[in-house]
Amino acid sequence: MEVHHHSHTSRKKWTHYFWEFLMLFLAVFCGFLAEYQLEHKIERDREKQFIRSLISDLKDDTLIITKHIVSLRKSIVFLDSLSTLMDSPDLAKNNGEAIYYTSRIGNRIAPLVNNSRTFDQLTNSGGFRLISNPETSNRIMNHYANLPELRMVEEIFKSENEAYKAVASRIMDPAIYRKQIRADGSVARITGNTALLSYDAALLKQLGFYAVQMNGSREGMIPLLLNLRQSAGELLTYLQTTYHLK
């Protein structure tokens, strides 16, 4: 009778299992590190992209604010002249052409249209979490925190302008106003018969009063705009220096 011997598998040493576990752990850990580094790089690239876009916005804003200040100062001169011409019916009767021109162009001013698309995106999409430097976030927030006060003064001006128009509608002839508009939308001086609808002294004084009020609001806007422009310039320099961007 044959005797069959069963083969026995040799048992692996515990060190073999240890090294298998260690190699598996290192493979998983290195994969995690690689993924973490990739995500970190993507976030840094997105941060730099946001900063580039913000730099572009600030450059635009600096030019926009400068032009806005120039427009405000010109408009102040026009309404200042108008308020003087409203001092008496005699002055009004002798300066119809100037009154129609200054009354029409003097109150023309749009709110500041600044470029805040990147800031809005950072705020609305949670993009500020990508800004790694807390000082950078604080500087950006502090700059755009200057806008609400300006918007408040703009709203005051808007209400004064509505009151001004209500009085002007009782003094100015709309037919002459229509003749003043050029094809490109600009306002022209009209010579000839430029009589007012009314030379009532009280009504003229009321229009002059609103002109003075509106100029007061504009005078209040200018230092706010100068401060906003300076803040934009300082933030622009900081971002360009910190992130080594032009």
SULBEL-V551320 format. One record per backbone hydrogen bond with DSSP energy under -1.0 kcal/mol. NH is the residue of the N-H (numbers start at 1). CO is the residue of the C=O. E is the energy in kcal/mol with one decimal. If there is no record, write none. Layout:
NH_CO_E, NH_CO_E
This chain:
16_13_-1.2, 17_13_-1.1, 18_14_-2.1, 19_15_-2.3, 20_16_-2.2, 21_17_-2.7, 22_18_-2.6, 23_19_-2.6, 24_20_-2.3, 25_21_-2.8, 26_22_-2.6, 27_23_-2.1, 28_24_-2.4, 29_25_-2.9, 30_26_-2.7, 31_27_-1.9, 32_28_-2.3, 33_29_-2.5, 34_30_-2.5, 35_31_-2.3, 36_32_-2.7, 37_33_-2.8, 38_34_-2.1, 39_35_-2.6, 40_36_-2.6, 41_37_-2.4, 42_38_-2.5, 43_39_-2.5, 44_40_-2.2, 45_41_-2.6, 46_42_-2.3, 47_43_-2.4, 48_44_-2.4, 49_45_-2.0, 50_46_-2.4, 51_47_-2.3, 52_48_-2.6, 53_49_-2.2, 54_50_-2.5, 55_51_-2.6, 56_52_-2.0, 57_53_-2.1, 58_54_-2.5, 59_55_-2.1, 60_56_-2.1, 61_57_-2.8, 62_58_-2.2, 63_59_-1.5, 64_60_-2.6, 65_61_-3.2, 66_62_-1.7, 67_63_-2.3, 68_64_-2.2, 69_65_-2.3, 70_66_-1.9, 71_67_-2.2, 72_68_-2.4, 73_69_-2.3, 74_70_-2.0, 75_71_-2.4, 76_72_-2.2, 77_73_-1.5, 78_74_-1.7, 79_75_-2.4, 80_76_-2.1, 81_77_-1.9, 82_78_-2.2, 83_79_-2.5, 84_80_-1.4, 85_81_-2.0, 86_82_-1.2, 87_84_-1.5, 92_88_-1.9, 93_89_-2.5, 94_90_-1.5, 99_95_-2.4, 100_96_-2.5, 101_97_-1.9, 102_98_-2.9, 103_99_-2.4, 104_100_-1.2, 105_101_-2.5, 106_102_-1.9, 108_105_-1.0, 120_116_-2.8, 121_117_-2.0, 122_118_-2.7, 123_119_-2.3, 124_120_-3.0, 125_121_-2.1, 128_122_-1.2, 129_126_-1.4, 130_127_-1.9, 131_128_-1.2, 137_133_-1.7, 138_134_-2.5, 139_135_-2.5, 140_136_-2.3, 141_137_-2.5, 142_138_-2.6, 143_139_-1.9, 144_140_-2.0, 145_141_-1.2, 146_143_-1.7, 147_144_-1.1, 151_147_-2.4, 152_148_-1.9, 153_149_-1.8, 154_150_-2.3, 155_151_-1.9, 156_152_-1.7, 157_153_-2.5, 158_154_-2.2, 159_155_-2.0, 160_156_-2.1, 161_157_-2.6, 162_158_-1.8, 163_159_-1.7, 164_160_-2.4, 165_161_-2.5, 166_162_-1.7, 167_163_-1.6, 168_164_-2.8, 169_165_-2.0, 170_167_-1.7, 171_168_-1.4, 172_168_-3.2, 177_173_-1.8, 178_174_-2.3, 179_175_-1.5, 180_176_-1.3, 182_186_-2.7, 185_182_-1.7, 188_180_-2.6, 194_192_-1.2, 197_171_-3.6, 204_200_-2.5, 205_201_-2.4, 206_202_-1.9, 207_203_-2.1, 208_204_-2.4, 209_205_-2.3, 210_206_-2.1, 211_207_-2.0, 212_208_-2.0, 213_209_-2.4, 214_210_-2.7, 215_211_-2.0, 216_212_-2.0, 217_213_-2.0, 218_214_-2.2, 219_215_-2.9, 220_216_-1.5, 221_217_-1.4, 222_218_-1.7, 225_221_-2.6, 226_222_-2.6, 227_223_-2.3, 228_224_-2.1, 229_225_-2.7, 230_226_-2.3, 231_227_-2.5, 232_228_-2.4, 233_229_-2.3, 234_230_-2.4, 235_231_-2.5, 236_232_-2.4, 237_233_-2.3, 238_234_-2.2, 239_235_-2.6, 240_236_-2.4, 241_237_-2.2, 242_238_-3.0, 243_239_-2.4, 245_240_-1.7
